[in-house]
Amino acid sequence: MEDKLALIYTSHQLYEIELIRGMLLENDIESFIVNKQDSSYLIGDIELYVSIDAIMKAKQLILKFDQSE
């Protein structure tokens, strides 16, 4: 059965998405990046998705990450 994905985080900064993705990976949560930025003007968002089964754990980790910044 195919896992369904849910949008968990959005940013304009790729480094921020990569930091969060790394933190999720360290906690055994697989995530996927969808970069919707225009390559010429850097307009648009970068989105991070996780499996719907991992939403609660991922949100808790991201909340801790945001509070530590």
C-alpha positions as CSV (number, residue, x, y, z in Angstrom):
1,M,0.0,0.0,0.0
2,E,1.3,3.4,-0.9
3,D,2.0,5.9,2.0
4,K,0.1,9.1,1.9
5,L,2.2,12.3,2.4
6,A,1.3,15.4,4.3
7,L,2.9,18.9,4.1
8,I,4.6,19.5,7.3
9,Y,6.8,22.6,6.8
10,T,7.3,25.4,4.3
11,S,10.2,27.9,3.9
12,H,11.9,30.1,1.3
13,Q,15.3,28.9,2.6
14,L,16.6,25.6,1.4
15,Y,19.1,25.4,4.2
16,E,16.3,25.6,6.8
17,I,14.4,22.8,5.1
18,E,17.6,20.7,4.9
19,L,18.3,21.2,8.7
20,I,14.8,20.1,9.6
21,R,15.0,17.2,7.2
22,G,18.2,16.1,8.8
23,M,16.7,16.3,12.3
24,L,13.7,14.2,11.2
25,L,16.0,11.6,9.6
26,E,18.0,11.4,12.9
27,N,14.6,10.5,14.5
28,D,13.8,7.8,11.9
29,I,11.3,10.0,10.0
30,E,11.6,9.9,6.2
31,S,10.8,13.2,4.5
32,F,10.6,14.5,1.0
33,I,11.4,18.0,-0.3
34,V,9.4,19.6,-3.1
35,N,11.2,22.8,-4.3
36,K,8.7,25.1,-6.0
37,Q,11.0,28.0,-6.3
38,D,11.6,29.6,-9.7
39,S,15.3,29.0,-10.5
40,S,15.8,32.5,-11.9
41,Y,14.2,34.7,-9.2
42,L,14.0,32.4,-6.1
43,I,10.2,33.1,-5.9
44,G,8.1,30.4,-4.4
45,D,8.2,28.0,-1.5
46,I,10.2,24.9,-0.6
47,E,7.9,22.3,1.0
48,L,8.7,19.4,3.3
49,Y,6.4,16.3,3.4
50,V,6.3,13.3,5.7
51,S,4.1,10.2,5.8
52,I,0.7,10.9,7.5
53,D,1.7,8.2,10.1
54,A,4.6,10.4,11.2
55,I,2.8,13.8,11.4
56,M,2.5,14.1,15.2
57,K,6.1,13.1,16.0
58,A,7.4,15.3,13.2
59,K,5.4,18.3,14.3
60,Q,6.7,17.9,17.9
61,L,10.3,17.8,16.7
62,I,9.8,20.8,14.4
63,L,8.2,22.8,17.3
64,K,11.3,22.0,19.5
65,F,13.6,23.0,16.6
66,D,11.8,26.3,16.1
67,Q,11.9,27.1,19.8
68,S,15.7,26.4,19.9
69,E,16.4,29.0,17.2
